[in-house]
Amino acid sequence: MTNIKTLGELKASGYKSQPIKNELRNNLREKIKSGKPVFEGVHGFENTVIPELERAILSRHNINLLGLRGQAKTRLARKMIELLDEYIPVVAGSEINDDPLNPISRFAKDLIAEKGDATPISWMHRNDRFFEKLATPDVTVADLIGDVDPIKASNLKLSYADERVIHFGMIPRANRCIFVINELPDLQARIQVSLFNILQEGDIQIRGFKLRMPLDMQFVFTANPEDYTNRGSIVTPLKDRIGSQILTHYPETIEIARTITHQESKLDKIQSDLVYVPALAKDLLEQISFEARESEYIDNKSGVSARLSITAYENLLSTAERRALLSGADKTVLRLSDFMGIIPSITGKVELVYEGEQEGAAIVAQHLIGDAIHTFFPAYFPKIEKLERADAKTEYTELVDWFFTESGFELLDDCSDEDYRAILDDVKPLENLIQKYQPNLPKDDAYFMKEFILWALVEYDKLSKDRFEKGYQFKDIYGSYIGKL
């Protein structure tokens, strides 16, 4: 079809044009019937958001995706491109992508009236049929809809009463396309009002011109629920004209969160080959985001973006990579102490409440890492009770006694893998715990698990962990008190 170059050839081919909403609907029907994934690469929405989005498309609705930051709202909108036909014909030179079989602009109508079947046409790929605008308070009606262009009037020697002096805004230029307005509540109310006619009647109004230009568009809006109170709101008549409002959400399981992080992390092969990441480390990283969404220090109404886990994972591997480069190692295994390298990824992505501000962002980030360890520990080893008899023996008594006897040890941030393993191997009770409760643990994961036990005992107040300039010191908590006396 793309070899067709004139209107006459297009008519002879039997091509039939259709509105974009029908185009999306028909292609979605075919995908559903064939069993092909519709929104590939979007995880965790299979039984919630995606069915609702599919129903909205089948209903030919304009759509509002409502959710907190980092919930794949824009990604879903961009994935809708794949439901468009690969190519559509347009009148060559048209500013608003006129359909050769159904022109709506003065330019296209005059050209077809002049040239008839010889009217030249071009073909527009679906990737060029996606327009996106971030709503900001400075957006004007002229930006979105259009305005009179005095320069055009002067060059063409036309009066301002001639519609040919109109300069079309972004929305008319997105005719026959998907148009996304991100953060809709940030648009001033008077700008939102200018969208009423476009959404309901499909036409536009520019200055004093009496235009009847039935635009053919699929609108997708995104909004954050908190924007309704923080920065603005979606005016009620505009909400009334949006066919479907779909609520998005964060990943509901660690497995889904891991899949998203792995897919979105920007890592090269050198980095991936250099650093081995134990499975527990990956789960622990995702749990930090889950803890942040429940933390008393963080404003959960503002949300904790999935980007936190993604950038934290990148920083985590970079921390281990830097350590390996300093020691000259060709390969290394991730350590739990490497998690301190993700703190900059956390502090910039959470909104703290008053109590969090008092603690400080870095301290809150450390609390989140500790909370994740605290949450995960009972899944691997026996639970540590808060209250125990003074003389009661537990699974961890031997380990705690070792620290009391040996006065603990220091674990440097940049020590070599050989020194790191030797230090942990000296703590025999650690090996005993792993052999008893995690006997099938992969060899490469064992040292991370040993360090995990130590950090967990600190969280449960069985050991003490003190930070010094170049690393951490683990000691018996009661022995340290006695030493101070």
ABEGO torsion letter per residue (X at the ends): XAABABAAAAAAAGBBBBBAAAAAAAAAAAAAAAGBBABBGBBGAAABAAAAAAAAAAAGBBBBBBBBBGAGAAAAAAAAAAABBABBBBBBGBAAGBBAABBABAAAAAAAAAAEAABBBBBBBAAAABBBBBBBAABBAAAAAEBBBAAAAAAAGBBAABAAABBBBAAAAABGBBBBBBGAAABBAAAAAAAAAAAAAGBBBBEABBBBBBBBBBBBBBBBAAAAAAAEBBBAAAAAABABBBBBBBBABAAAAAAAAAAABBBBAAAAAABBBBAAAAAAAAAAAAAAAABAABBAAAEBBAAAAAAAAAAAAAAAAAAAAAAGBABBBBBAAAAAAAAAAAAAABBBBAAAAAAEAAAAAAAAAAAAAAAAAAAABBBBBABBBAABBBAAAAAAAAAAAAGEBBBBAABBAAAAAAAAAABAAAAAAAAAABAABBAAAAAAAAAAAAAAAAAAGABBBBBBAAEBBBBBAAAAAAAAX
